[in-house]
């Protein structure tokens, strides 16, 4: 038992170092300057049961709003259905964005997506029309969303970009398991999905099409 505890104590710091390194490696060194014809996409995360924003939602929305302003983009795409509970993730995130000063007519709420593949699939038309789309989440998740968008439609490769943010050490309690999940998702994709071209079309959820925020 003692040896197991010692092994766990030695393994945990190594895992944290690996996850922190992975977040930083996934961070792009530079991003092109876009005109006003650019959009910012924030993938969903589960809301709290009472409909308020979770910590991960707040992280993504605050980073997305900062990118919207820094890049002078014309719109914010918020995507995510009711996955873990009956609260639509994109609606919760839109409510938070409003408190941060984003106008309703700047936002598109996509309320159907159930996962990252659908986050980009449900917004495929918006990705096609925009000059640039900056995907904002943690850097590993944003990288995966960009990879999915490119797999779904090669025409958007090069204009859907990873604008993810490295979580701070104070957010380690969620960023560490999130990094482990992104690693597992990467291996799953390589083994189970990326070898089958038939799996590469855009896919959306089962509820509604994107609509303008009210």
Secondary structure, DSSP 4 states (H G I P E B T S, - for coil): -HHHHHHHHHHHHHHHHHHHHHHHHHS-S------SSEEEEEE--PPPTTSPPPHHHHHHHHHHHHHHHHTT-SEEEEE--S-SSSS-HHHHHHHHHHHTT--GGGEEEE----SHHHHHHTTHHHHHH-SEEEEESBHHHHHHHHHHHHHH-GGGTTTEEE--BPPPGGGHHHHHHHHHHHHHHHHHIIIIITT-GGGGS----SS---EE--
